[in-house]
Amino acid sequence: MCAGFLDYYKQFKKIELVYYEKFNKRYQAKKREAQLKKWGVAKKKALITGNLELLKKLSKGIGLVDELE
C-alpha cells in the first residue's frame, strides 16, 4: 500500500455505521445505493433517525430542513 493511501484514512479517526439495509440480491442493493446517493442530507438524516413522517414530506418536495436540527 502506498503512504498516501494510509495518510488519507488517518484523517478519519472514527467511522460509525449509522444505517444499513439487507438485500437478497446484489443488484437490489446497488439500485438502492444509487437511489440514496441522489438524496440530499436532510432526507438521509430523516432515514437514519427513522423519521418516516419527515422523510415522506421531503420526498414530496416540502423543504422542512429546520425539523432536523
N, C-alpha and C positions, 0 to 999 in steps of 0.2 A: 504494500500500500504506500502511496506517496504521502509525504509530510503535509502537503496542502489539504488533502482529504481529511486527515486527522485534526488539523487545526480548525477546519471548518466545523466539525462536530463538537469540538471542545467548547464552543460558544453556547451550546445547548446544555446547560447544567442539568436540567431535569426535564424529562419528557413524560407526560402523563396521558394515558388513554382515557378519554372522556366519553366516547361513544363508539359503539360498534353494532353491526347487524350481521346475522348469519344468512348465508345463501347456500342452496344445494348445488347450484351450477356456477362456474366461474364467469360465464357471460352475464349472468344476472348481477353479480357483484360489480363487474366492470361497468355495466349500464347504470347502476345506482351511483357508483363513484363519479361517473361523468356528470350525472344529474346534480349531485351535491357540489361538485366543483364550480358549477354555474351559479350557485346560490350566493347571496350576499351574507355578510357577517351576521346580520340580525336574524335571518332565517336559520342559520347554522346554530346560533346561540339558543334560539327557541327550541330547536330539535334536541340539542344536548340537554337542556334543562327540563325537557318533557312538557313544555308549554304548548300543547297542541292547539289551544284556542288562538294564541298569538300566531302560531305557525300558519293556521288556516287564514287568518286575516292578512298576514304578509304575503301569502300565496295569491290572494285576491288583489294584491297591489295596494293595500291600505298601509301607509307608512306609519307604523306605530313603534318606531325605534326607541322612544323615550320609555316605554314599558319595560325594556330590557335592563335598564340601569337601576 
